[in-house]
Amino acid sequence: MKLNWGQGLFITMTVFIVFIVTLSVKLMSQDSSMEHSDYYMRGIHHDEQMEMERRAAPYKDSIQIDYSGSKLNITLPKSLELPIQKLKIQLYRPSDSDLDQYIKVEENISEPDILLSVEELVKGNWQARISWQDKDGNAYYVQKFMFVH
């Protein structure tokens, strides 16, 4: 069977239109939500966040996080001046924000080992986002990655 140029053009245009419609349906069905609902407010406070991370840089590698069962053990470095105040921990699950957990620890932590009870964590990658204040009111922020087996 021999095709003339009109039939070839029609087949080519039909295949192209089917491709565009399929691509459009696939892209429209994907979740395009932002990582955070308060994205713009975080942008405004970005400089403050960077300053908190800069202050915490000497402690970042020496903060240890261990998870077993439903217990989270955080070991603070010996060089960190205790007591610390307003310790906040966010267990952040990058692939599902519904699984995130927020933990606020009591004021004036004077021991370097902190044992917390948390809900059972799903296997996979997690981020522990830790923020605290020292006795002078300086804020610190550290982000540690962990993998739950």
PEDA-V842765 format. One record per residue. N is the residue number from 1. SS is DSSP state (2 for helix, 1 for strand, 0 for the rest). OMEGA is omega in degrees with one decimal (* if undefined). Layout:
BEGIN
n->(N:N)
ss->(SS:SS)
omega->(OMEGA:OMEGA)
END
This chain:
BEGIN
n->(1:2:3:4:5:6:7:8:9:10:11:12:13:14:15:16:17:18:19:20:21:22:23:24:25:26:27:28:29:30:31:32:33:34:35:36:37:38:39:40:41:42:43:44:45:46:47:48:49:50:51:52:53:54:55:56:57:58:59:60:61:62:63:64:65:66:67:68:69:70:71:72:73:74:75:76:77:78:79:80:81:82:83:84:85:86:87:88:89:90:91:92:93:94:95:96:97:98:99:100:101:102:103:104:105:106:107:108:109:110:111:112:113:114:115:116:117:118:119:120:121:122:123:124:125:126:127:128:129:130:131:132:133:134:135:136:137:138:139:140:141:142:143:144:145:146:147:148:149)
ss->(0:0:0:0:2:2:2:2:2:2:2:2:2:2:2:2:2:2:2:2:2:2:2:2:2:2:2:2:0:0:0:0:0:0:0:0:0:0:2:2:2:2:2:2:0:2:2:2:2:2:2:2:2:2:2:2:2:2:2:2:0:0:0:1:1:1:1:1:0:0:1:1:1:1:1:0:0:0:0:0:0:0:0:1:1:1:1:1:1:1:1:1:0:0:0:0:2:2:2:0:1:1:1:1:0:0:0:0:1:0:0:0:1:1:1:1:1:0:0:0:0:0:0:1:1:1:1:1:1:1:1:1:1:0:0:0:0:0:1:1:1:1:1:1:1:1:1:1:0)
omega->(-178.4:179.6:172.5:-174.1:179.0:178.3:177.2:177.8:179.3:179.8:179.8:179.9:179.1:178.5:179.6:-179.9:177.6:178.2:-178.9:179.4:178.6:178.9:179.5:179.6:-179.5:-179.0:-179.9:-178.3:179.9:178.6:-178.7:-179.0:179.0:179.0:-179.2:178.6:179.0:-176.2:-175.1:177.0:176.8:178.0:179.2:-177.1:-176.6:-179.7:177.7:179.5:179.7:177.5:177.3:178.7:178.3:178.6:-175.6:-175.9:179.6:-176.4:-170.3:-176.1:-177.1:173.3:-177.8:177.7:177.5:178.8:173.8:-177.9:177.2:-179.5:176.9:-179.7:177.7:178.8:179.6:-179.0:178.2:-178.0:179.8:-177.5:179.6:4.0:173.2:-175.8:173.5:176.8:178.1:179.6:173.4:172.4:-170.4:177.6:-175.3:-175.1:-178.7:-176.8:177.6:-178.6:-178.9:177.0:178.4:-178.0:175.9:-177.5:-175.9:-178.9:173.2:175.7:-176.0:178.1:-179.0:179.1:-178.9:178.9:-176.0:172.1:179.3:174.4:178.8:179.9:177.7:179.1:176.8:-177.7:176.9:171.4:173.1:179.4:-172.5:175.3:179.7:174.8:174.6:-175.9:177.9:178.9:177.0:-177.5:-179.4:178.6:178.2:175.8:-179.8:178.3:178.0:178.8:179.2:-179.0:*)
END
